[in-house]
Amino acid sequence: MLAPYFNKKEIEAGCDEAGRGCLAGPVYAAAVILPKDFEHPLLNDSKQVTEANRYILRTYIEEHALAWAVGKLTAPEIDKVNILNASFLAMHRAIKKLKTKPTSLLIDGNRFNAYKGIPHHCMIKGDSKYLSIAAASILAKTYRDDFMLKLDKKFPNYTWKNNKGYPTKAHREAIRKHGATKYHRTTFRLLPENEKIKS
């Protein structure tokens, strides 16, 4: 059972990101404030939920959350600030867009850059411990997947509809054959060190 809150007295926003380990596409993050009595039998860490159920959950979360928002950083922004900082910044952008201001942030992971004086608590594997972080993981994952599915139609050679930008064998083979796009992260190792990318 995932916990409904860390501190009942606070207005808690759960925060999580998606796409940190990808070779292409943005990193997305979401921030979600849930009512203290929120529950849904399917809600869990997005990696533990089927694709179909993630979209069922997204609709339910958006309808029942007190507030929710999604933020992202593009591949060029990631290359500029590095992926760790990009993940934090994407969360900051999501938090900034919340219609209700949280008094506490529950962050998935072990590190975070403080946001405008709001106390935060880092939770290792928080998306499998707290409902609000799990909800944020669902939104971040589904919104990022939607973006990659749109990109796939423009760049079908990379089969992003299947790999969503992650470093699969097929994705690397496509980079080898067709080169990199403007959506690839140039600071990431797209191919082994001894191989040059076609320009």
Backbone as CSV, one residue per row, in Angstrom:
resi,resn,N_x,N_y,N_z,CA_x,CA_y,CA_z,C_x,C_y,C_z
1,MET,0.845,-1.206,0.000,0.000,0.000,0.000,0.878,1.254,0.000
2,LEU,0.588,2.164,-0.906,1.316,3.430,-0.939,0.728,4.381,0.094
3,ALA,1.590,5.155,0.713,1.142,6.080,1.764,0.451,7.296,1.139
4,PRO,-0.642,7.781,1.763,-1.367,8.931,1.213,-0.659,10.266,1.431
5,TYR,0.251,10.310,2.401,0.976,11.553,2.672,2.181,11.266,3.568
6,PHE,3.100,12.227,3.599,4.261,12.163,4.485,3.945,12.913,5.786
7,ASN,3.289,14.055,5.642,2.867,14.849,6.800,1.454,15.370,6.531
8,LYS,0.514,14.901,7.296,-0.900,15.221,7.057,-1.193,16.719,7.126
9,LYS,-0.386,17.465,7.863,-0.652,18.897,8.058,-0.189,19.752,6.870
10,GLU,0.627,19.182,5.994,1.189,19.945,4.874,0.362,19.783,3.593
11,ILE,0.494,20.775,2.708,-0.024,20.634,1.339,1.136,20.088,0.521
12,GLU,1.135,18.786,0.305,2.286,18.114,-0.308,2.107,17.946,-1.816
13,ALA,3.155,18.288,-2.540,3.205,18.013,-3.976,4.224,16.908,-4.210
14,GLY,3.778,15.803,-4.779,4.700,14.746,-5.181,5.304,15.092,-6.526
15,CYS,6.608,14.860,-6.695,7.307,15.226,-7.935,8.131,14.050,-8.451
16,ASP,8.070,13.841,-9.752,8.883,12.790,-10.372,9.157,13.174,-11.815
17,GLU,10.161,12.517,-12.409,10.527,12.800,-13.802,10.491,11.534,-14.638
18,ALA,10.536,11.724,-15.954,10.589,10.598,-16.895,11.504,10.967,-18.051
19,GLY,12.284,9.993,-18.498,13.137,10.193,-19.667,14.566,10.570,-19.365
20,ARG,14.974,10.378,-18.125,16.332,10.772,-17.748,17.401,9.956,-18.491
21,GLY,17.130,8.676,-18.709,18.134,7.819,-19.332,18.021,7.696,-20.846
22,CYS,17.231,8.549,-21.465,17.011,8.469,-22.918,18.144,9.120,-23.707
23,LEU,18.284,8.695,-24.948,19.257,9.304,-25.854,18.640,10.463,-26.622
24,ALA,17.308,10.486,-26.700,16.613,11.502,-27.493,15.357,11.968,-26.774
25,GLY,14.955,13.196,-27.124,13.725,13.747,-26.582,13.933,14.491,-25.282
26,PRO,12.895,15.185,-24.819,12.987,15.970,-23.584,12.962,15.079,-22.349
27,VAL,13.301,15.673,-21.223,13.003,15.069,-19.925,11.742,15.768,-19.427
28,TYR,10.787,14.991,-18.973,9.517,15.522,-18.461,9.471,15.334,-16.949
29,ALA,8.741,16.210,-16.282,8.494,16.050,-14.848,7.069,16.480,-14.550
30,ALA,6.536,15.960,-13.472,5.196,16.344,-13.039,5.204,16.612,-11.551
31,ALA,4.289,17.474,-11.137,4.050,17.758,-9.719,2.555,17.585,-9.482
32,VAL,2.202,16.840,-8.439,0.795,16.517,-8.175,0.467,16.706,-6.697
33,ILE,-0.605,17.432,-6.436,-1.142,17.559,-5.079,-2.443,16.769,-5.032
34,LEU,-2.474,15.742,-4.210,-3.658,14.886,-4.096,-4.418,15.189,-2.810
35,PRO,-5.741,14.970,-2.819,-6.472,15.055,-1.556,-6.003,13.950,-0.619
36,LYS,-6.118,14.175,0.675,-5.593,13.216,1.661,-6.309,11.863,1.598
37,ASP,-7.543,11.846,1.054,-8.286,10.577,0.980,-8.239,9.955,-0.413
38,PHE,-7.303,10.418,-1.252,-7.211,9.889,-2.620,-6.836,8.411,-2.603
39,GLU,-7.482,7.651,-3.474,-7.070,6.251,-3.659,-7.491,5.766,-5.035
40,HIS,-6.724,4.836,-5.557,-7.057,4.153,-6.807,-6.301,2.823,-6.797
41,PRO,-6.994,1.715,-7.048,-6.347,0.400,-6.919,-5.190,0.163,-7.885
42,LEU,-5.145,0.900,-8.994,-4.096,0.669,-9.992,-2.846,1.516,-9.761
43,LEU,-2.968,2.549,-8.920,-1.873,3.519,-8.820,-0.628,2.920,-8.165
44,ASN,0.478,3.055,-8.904,1.780,2.588,-8.443,2.837,3.332,-9.255
45,ASP,4.096,3.082,-8.955,5.202,3.556,-9.777,4.883,3.241,-11.239
46,SER,5.041,4.228,-12.132,4.651,4.053,-13.535,5.327,2.852,-14.196
47,LYS,6.524,2.489,-13.720,7.235,1.341,-14.310,6.556,0.015,-13.973
48,GLN,5.703,0.039,-12.943,5.001,-1.176,-12.512,3.575,-1.255,-13.080
49,VAL,3.203,-0.291,-13.907,1.832,-0.199,-14.414,1.848,-0.373,-15.936
50,THR,0.884,-1.109,-16.483,0.836,-1.307,-17.932,0.546,0.016,-18.631
51,GLU,0.889,0.077,-19.906,0.671,1.311,-20.667,-0.805,1.711,-20.661
52,ALA,-1.691,0.755,-20.892,-3.131,1.055,-20.913,-3.592,1.604,-19.574
53,ASN,-3.121,0.997,-18.491,-3.532,1.452,-17.153,-2.946,2.806,-16.790
54,ARG,-1.768,3.128,-17.349,-1.190,4.457,-17.097,-2.120,5.550,-17.613
55,TYR,-2.715,5.317,-18.783,-3.606,6.336,-19.353,-4.944,6.393,-18.616
56,ILE,-5.415,5.271,-18.113,-6.609,5.271,-17.253,-6.328,6.096,-15.995
57,LEU,-5.161,5.853,-15.413,-4.771,6.575,-14.202,-4.583,8.061,-14.468
58,ARG,-3.999,8.408,-15.602,-3.773,9.826,-15.903,-5.092,10.602,-15.876
59,THR,-6.104,10.065,-16.536,-7.410,10.725,-16.558,-7.959,10.869,-15.149
60,TYR,-7.854,9.804,-14.365,-8.392,9.819,-12.996,-7.636,10.829,-12.126
61,ILE,-6.316,10.837,-12.243,-5.484,11.757,-11.459,-5.834,13.202,-11.807
62,GLU,-5.928,13.488,-13.095,-6.212,14.859,-13.514,-7.601,15.324,-13.055
63,GLU,-8.531,14.398,-12.975,-9.890,14.740,-12.542,-10.001,14.904,-11.023
64,HIS,-9.165,14.188,-10.268,-9.342,14.148,-8.812,-8.242,14.845,-8.017
65,ALA,-7.142,15.203,-8.651,-6.068,15.909,-7.937,-6.523,17.314,-7.549
66,LEU,-5.997,17.817,-6.462,-6.251,19.210,-6.080,-5.532,20.157,-7.042
67,ALA,-4.374,19.712,-7.527,-3.617,20.468,-8.527,-2.603,19.533,-9.172
68,TRP,-2.314,19.770,-10.441,-1.274,18.999,-11.126,-0.689,19.856,-12.243
69,ALA,0.552,19.577,-12.598,1.201,20.304,-13.684,2.368,19.472,-14.210
70,VAL,2.722,19.751,-15.462,3.811,19.038,-16.126,4.808,20.064,-16.667
71,GLY,6.098,19.758,-16.530,7.150,20.609,-17.079,8.141,19.770,-17.863
72,LYS,8.922,20.406,-18.720,9.916,19.642,-19.499,11.118,20.509,-19.837
73,LEU,12.214,19.857,-20.171,13.385,20.506,-20.761,13.741,19.762,-22.037
74,THR,14.025,20.505,-23.080,14.346,19.925,-24.387,15.759,19.343,-24.399
75,ALA,16.054,18.597,-25.446,17.389,18.006,-25.592,18.496,19.070,-25.568
76,PRO,18.376,20.200,-26.312,19.423,21.226,-26.223,19.574,21.804,-24.817
77,GLU,18.458,21.954,-24.087,18.541,22.439,-22.711,19.245,21.424,-21.820
78,ILE,18.956,20.150,-22.040,19.623,19.081,-21.274,21.133,19.126,-21.519
79,ASP,21.510,19.279,-22.804,22.937,19.335,-23.145,23.622,20.534,-22.493
80,LYS,22.871,21.592,-22.290,23.434,22.815,-21.717,23.661,22.693,-20.210
81,VAL,22.711,22.087,-19.493,22.796,22.108,-18.020,23.128,20.755,-17.393
82,ASN,23.148,19.694,-18.168,23.339,18.280,-17.809,22.027,17.663,-17.329
83,ILE,21.929,16.363,-17.423,20.645,15.690,-17.215,20.164,15.751,-15.771
84,LEU,21.075,15.738,-14.811,20.643,15.813,-13.412,19.977,17.161,-13.135
85,ASN,20.650,18.245,-13.526,20.072,19.576,-13.330,18.806,19.763,-14.159
86,ALA,18.784,19.150,-15.346,17.594,19.245,-16.200,16.393,18.586,-15.529
87,SER,16.628,17.466,-14.858,15.551,16.785,-14.141,14.989,17.680,-13.041
88,PHE,15.889,18.330,-12.292,15.451,19.233,-11.226,14.694,20.435,-11.804
89,LEU,15.222,20.986,-12.898,14.592,22.155,-13.510,13.212,21.825,-14.075
90,ALA,13.075,20.637,-14.641,11.767,20.211,-15.151,10.760,20.134,-14.009
91,MET,11.213,19.630,-12.837,10.347,19.602,-11.665,9.998,21.023,-11.232
92,HIS,10.988,21.924,-11.240,10.739,23.324,-10.882,9.672,23.936,-11.794
93,ARG,9.773,23.651,-13.086,8.797,24.201,-14.032,7.395,23.663,-13.756
94,ALA,7.321,22.391,-13.389,6.015,21.807,-13.050,5.461,22.434,-11.773
95,ILE,6.306,22.570,-10.754,5.870,23.153,-9.469,5.372,24.584,-9.677
96,LYS,6.095,25.344,-10.499,5.730,26.738,-10.768,4.336,26.856,-11.376
97,LYS,3.934,25.863,-12.156,2.648,25.899,-12.851,1.464,25.425,-11.989
98,LEU,1.745,24.893,-10.811,0.656,24.409,-9.953,-0.280,25.552,-9.568
99,LYS,-1.578,25.309,-9.644,-2.564,26.341,-9.300,-2.714,26.495,-7.786
100,THR,-2.349,25.480,-7.041,-2.311,25.552,-5.577,-0.850,25.501,-5.143
101,LYS,-0.434,26.408,-4.284,0.970,26.421,-3.854,1.185,25.387,-2.760
102,PRO,2.111,24.460,-2.961,2.392,23.459,-1.919,3.208,24.062,-0.782
103,THR,3.105,23.437,0.380,3.926,23.846,1.525,5.061,22.854,1.766
104,SER,5.047,21.759,0.992,6.078,20.720,1.128,6.169,19.953,-0.183
105,LEU,7.379,19.550,-0.547,7.604,18.803,-1.786,8.156,17.419,-1.465
106,LEU,7.546,16.407,-2.053,8.055,15.038,-1.935,8.713,14.686,-3.262
107,ILE,10.018,14.499,-3.225,10.809,14.316,-4.444,11.241,12.863,-4.593
108,ASP,11.005,12.293,-5.769,11.500,10.942,-6.014,13.006,11.007,-6.253
109,GLY,13.768,10.233,-5.502,15.219,10.227,-5.665,15.932,10.708,-4.412
110,ASN,17.264,10.832,-4.523,18.057,11.173,-3.333,18.652,12.578,-3.365
111,ARG,18.348,13.340,-4.446,18.897,14.696,-4.548,17.874,15.629,-5.184
112,PHE,17.992,16.925,-4.862,17.107,17.922,-5.446,17.693,19.299,-5.187
113,ASN,17.438,20.218,-6.105,17.808,21.615,-5.889,16.591,22.330,-5.309
114,ALA,16.753,22.954,-4.159,15.628,23.578,-3.453,14.852,24.524,-4.364
115,TYR,13.538,24.555,-4.143,12.664,25.409,-4.944,12.053,26.520,-4.087
116,LYS,12.480,27.743,-4.307,11.861,28.959,-3.758,11.354,28.834,-2.323
117,GLY,12.194,28.321,-1.467,11.860,28.315,-0.044,10.831,27.290,0.400
118,ILE,10.403,26.408,-0.514,9.460,25.356,-0.105,10.278,24.156,0.388
119,PRO,10.072,23.694,1.616,10.821,22.534,2.114,10.588,21.311,1.225
120,HIS,11.647,20.520,1.057,11.484,19.299,0.255,12.063,18.098,1.001
121,HIS,11.538,16.951,0.646,11.977,15.683,1.236,12.286,14.722,0.094
122,CYS,13.533,14.277,0.001,13.926,13.326,-1.038,13.599,11.906,-0.574
123,MET,12.946,11.163,-1.443,12.504,9.808,-1.116,13.079,8.824,-2.140
124,ILE,14.004,7.988,-1.729,14.517,6.961,-2.635,13.390,5.968,-2.923
125,LYS,13.157,5.725,-4.213,12.027,4.887,-4.671,10.692,5.417,-4.143
126,GLY,10.616,6.736,-4.082,9.410,7.382,-3.574,8.168,7.075,-4.394
127,ASP,8.365,6.773,-5.705,7.207,6.475,-6.558,6.559,5.137,-6.215
128,SER,7.214,4.340,-5.396,6.598,3.091,-4.926,6.255,3.172,-3.433
129,LYS,6.322,4.409,-2.881,6.023,4.604,-1.450,4.880,5.588,-1.198
130,TYR,4.795,6.632,-2.021,3.808,7.692,-1.787,2.910,7.889,-3.001
131,LEU,1.622,8.022,-2.750,0.645,8.160,-3.837,0.927,9.371,-4.719
132,SER,1.281,10.505,-4.108,1.478,11.725,-4.906,2.677,11.601,-5.844
133,ILE,3.740,10.942,-5.385,4.911,10.752,-6.252,4.573,9.754,-7.362
134,ALA,3.852,8.696,-7.017,3.416,7.720,-8.028,2.553,8.406,-9.077
135,ALA,1.649,9.276,-8.636,0.792,10.013,-9.567,1.633,10.896,-10.487
136,ALA,2.645,11.551,-9.923,3.538,12.384,-10.729,4.291,11.530,-11.749
137,SER,4.698,10.335,-11.348,5.417,9.452,-12.277,4.526,9.047,-13.447
138,ILE,3.237,8.845,-13.184,2.284,8.486,-14.243,2.137,9.633,-15.243
139,LEU,1.964,10.847,-14.729,1.793,11.995,-15.623,3.059,12.271,-16.430
140,ALA,4.207,12.265,-15.776,5.464,12.530,-16.486,5.690,11.499,-17.589
141,LYS,5.470,10.251,-17.270,5.692,9.165,-18.241,4.727,9.265,-19.423
142,THR,3.445,9.458,-19.166,2.473,9.464,-20.267,2.620,10.698,-21.146
143,TYR,2.898,11.853,-20.546,3.072,13.051,-21.375,4.342,12.960,-22.217
144,ARG,5.385,12.364,-21.651,6.600,12.183,-22.447,6.364,11.173,-23.574
145,ASP,5.684,10.073,-23.265,5.383,9.076,-24.300,4.578,9.692,-25.439
146,ASP,3.608,10.523,-25.093,2.800,11.193,-26.127,3.685,12.030,-27.049
147,PHE,4.635,12.747,-26.450,5.543,13.584,-27.241,6.391,12.728,-28.175
148,MET,6.919,11.619,-27.671,7.774,10.758,-28.490,6.981,10.073,-29.602
149,LEU,5.717,9.772,-29.361,4.872,9.183,-30.406,4.646,10.185,-31.544
150,LYS,4.492,11.457,-31.196,4.357,12.499,-32.237,5.655,12.627,-33.031
151,LEU,6.790,12.608,-32.326,8.088,12.704,-32.997,8.327,11.524,-33.919
152,ASP,7.833,10.357,-33.517,8.039,9.150,-34.313,7.472,9.304,-35.727
153,LYS,6.386,10.053,-35.839,5.764,10.251,-37.164,6.657,11.093,-38.067
154,LYS,7.465,11.988,-37.460,8.385,12.822,-38.239,9.705,12.107,-38.512
155,PHE,10.087,11.213,-37.594,11.370,10.508,-37.698,11.150,9.000,-37.515
156,PRO,10.472,8.359,-38.462,10.118,6.942,-38.287,11.312,5.986,-38.253
157,ASN,12.464,6.435,-38.754,13.633,5.543,-38.804,14.111,5.101,-37.416
158,TYR,13.771,5.863,-36.377,14.319,5.593,-35.042,13.379,4.772,-34.157
159,THR,12.232,4.393,-34.717,11.204,3.598,-33.992,10.955,4.098,-32.573
160,TRP,10.816,5.427,-32.441,10.557,6.002,-31.127,9.208,5.577,-30.567
161,LYS,8.303,5.144,-31.435,7.009,4.655,-30.936,7.203,3.410,-30.075
162,ASN,8.302,2.699,-30.299,8.599,1.502,-29.502,9.572,1.791,-28.357
163,ASN,10.655,2.513,-28.656,11.698,2.683,-27.628,11.612,4.000,-26.857
164,LYS,10.755,4.944,-27.329,10.536,6.234,-26.646,11.836,7.022,-26.421
165,GLY,12.859,6.709,-27.214,14.122,7.434,-27.095,15.159,6.756,-26.228
166,TYR,14.786,5.635,-25.604,15.741,4.917,-24.749,16.796,4.200,-25.610
167,PRO,17.950,3.855,-25.032,19.062,3.293,-25.804,18.919,1.810,-26.124
168,THR,17.943,1.471,-26.936,17.792,0.082,-27.374,18.777,-0.213,-28.512
169,LYS,18.944,-1.474,-28.797,19.829,-1.881,-29.902,19.350,-1.286,-31.224
170,ALA,18.028,-1.335,-31.456,17.454,-0.807,-32.701,17.652,0.708,-32.807
171,HIS,17.528,1.394,-31.678,17.711,2.855,-31.685,19.159,3.197,-32.034
172,ARG,20.104,2.509,-31.415,21.520,2.781,-31.715,21.853,2.438,-33.174
173,GLU,21.275,1.381,-33.673,21.508,0.986,-35.069,20.982,2.061,-36.018
174,ALA,19.841,2.663,-35.665,19.278,3.740,-36.485,20.177,4.978,-36.468
175,ILE,20.764,5.283,-35.306,21.704,6.409,-35.214,22.929,6.118,-36.080
176,ARG,23.384,4.883,-36.021,24.537,4.452,-36.826,24.262,4.642,-38.322
177,LYS,23.048,4.322,-38.716,22.667,4.331,-40.137,22.253,5.721,-40.631
178,HIS,21.516,6.460,-39.812,20.915,7.716,-40.268,21.503,8.963,-39.603
179,GLY,22.386,8.777,-38.627,22.925,9.917,-37.903,21.978,10.367,-36.795
180,ALA,22.314,11.477,-36.158,21.506,12.002,-35.043,20.574,13.105,-35.544
181,THR,19.457,13.291,-34.851,18.519,14.363,-35.154,18.720,15.506,-34.166
182,LYS,17.988,16.585,-34.359,18.075,17.714,-33.418,17.446,17.362,-32.071
183,TYR,16.744,16.223,-32.019,16.124,15.785,-30.767,17.031,14.854,-29.968
184,HIS,18.177,14.473,-30.527,19.123,13.645,-29.786,19.964,14.514,-28.841
185,ARG,20.355,13.929,-27.728,21.146,14.622,-26.720,22.625,14.452,-27.055
186,THR,23.239,15.519,-27.524,24.610,15.414,-28.049,25.642,15.132,-26.962
187,THR,25.315,15.416,-25.708,26.259,15.158,-24.616,26.165,13.718,-24.113
188,PHE,25.219,12.956,-24.635,25.091,11.552,-24.270,25.911,10.705,-25.237
189,ARG,26.308,9.538,-24.793,27.054,8.636,-25.672,26.053,7.903,-26.566
190,LEU,25.849,8.446,-27.752,24.851,7.884,-28.664,25.332,6.571,-29.285
191,LEU,26.646,6.505,-29.531,27.281,5.290,-30.064,28.552,5.018,-29.251
192,PRO,29.091,3.807,-29.342,30.359,3.528,-28.644,31.435,4.545,-29.019
193,GLU,32.373,4.779,-28.114,33.383,5.833,-28.268,34.157,5.756,-29.574
194,ASN,34.386,4.545,-30.061,35.216,4.398,-31.263,34.440,4.596,-32.572
195,GLU,33.157,4.909,-32.459,32.344,5.101,-33.662,31.951,6.563,-33.821
196,LYS,32.060,7.058,-35.057,31.644,8.421,-35.348,30.208,8.424,-35.871
197,ILE,29.465,9.465,-35.511,28.078,9.597,-35.981,28.082,10.291,-37.324
198,LYS,27.286,9.768,-38.237,27.158,10.378,-39.563,26.605,11.789,-39.428
199,SER,27.185,12.713,-40.184,26.683,14.093,-40.131,25.713,14.346,-41.274
